[in-house]
Structures are given as C-alpha cells and as structure tokens.
C-alpha cells in the first residue's frame, strides 16, 4: 500500500497510531507551538463547530496559549488530547490547522503549513492571503482570511467540505513536497560544489 493510499480516510496501515484508527472520520489536527503569534479564536471556532460524526480533532499543543486551548476543549465530543505526536504520524492527520495573527505575517512562518505539506496532508490556514506561505502552498490548503468573521468562516468550511476536494489537496501537497525536496537537494549540491571549488582554489595558491 503506497503512502498516499495510507493517508486517505478509510484506509488502514499497520503503522497507524490508535488515535487515528477510525478512518471513516476526517482527522483535523493542531500539533505544535501555540504562542503569541497564533490565533486561539480560530481554534475555539473549530472546537465549537466540529461535527464529531464526521470529523475528529487531535490536539497536541504546547506554548504560551496551549493551556487555554486544553481547558476550552477538555471533554468535548470528537476531541482527543495528546501530549505530543510523532512527526512520522503527521500523515495520519488529514488537515493540519495553522494560523498567524495580525502583525505576525512574514515575521513568523506558520511552520505547520510546511510540515503538513511535507507529510502529504492538507491544511486549513487562518491568516493573510498575501503571506508567503499561503502564496507558495495554497494548492494544498484552504484559507480563512482575516477579512471574514472567523466563526462564520469555520462554519462555511465545514458546510462546504468535500472529501473529493481533500483528496485533490493531498495530491497537491505530495507534488509540492516533491518539488521542495528537489529544490533542497539542488541547493545542497550547489553549496557542496562551491565549497569544493573554494577548497581547490586555496590549495592551488
């Protein structure tokens, strides 16, 4: 079974963690730092509007605002709280949640968008449509813009959600990840060549 197939709702893998076992559900996840640059309002809206018959929300936050989110989401149907998630298990989350609050665009990078794409997953991003990450990775995600009410935006996302669109965005994530890895390998190769050239030049002097 290839990695794309394992990452689809309804598929099964021997490496699947127990929290992701019900593949009839679409898994949303917030895994990582929840600090001053990130939006609690966005995550609260996800918790409040989650349809637990269709979706499961995995939370493994740390950082300045993590305690507030854990308290807010505690005991909510469809929410699973974990101390941490292995990076190798990111691919079992179908849609990673990411945000950047106003004033933080292009100051901080919403790394969760990058890590989700590298895992072959889609993402839902609450932030500025002009941010570099959205411009670069938009084919693999959905955008909730600051210009719209976050509660209304989350409700619309859930109402409009289609598994077919999720599959398309996951395919885009895998394509973008391959491109990024190729660019990284090329850059490392060019750096190695430049170091060799400089070393050779010094020896010849």
PyMOL commands that set and color helices and strands:
alter all, ss='L'
color gray80, all
select helices_A, chain A and resi 3-6+18-20+40-49+66-73+87-92+111-118+132-140+150-160+163-204
alter helices_A, ss='H'
color red, helices_A
select strands_A, chain A and resi 26-33+55-62+79-81+95-99+122-127+141-145
alter strands_A, ss='S'
color yellow, strands_A
deselect
rebuild
show_as cartoon
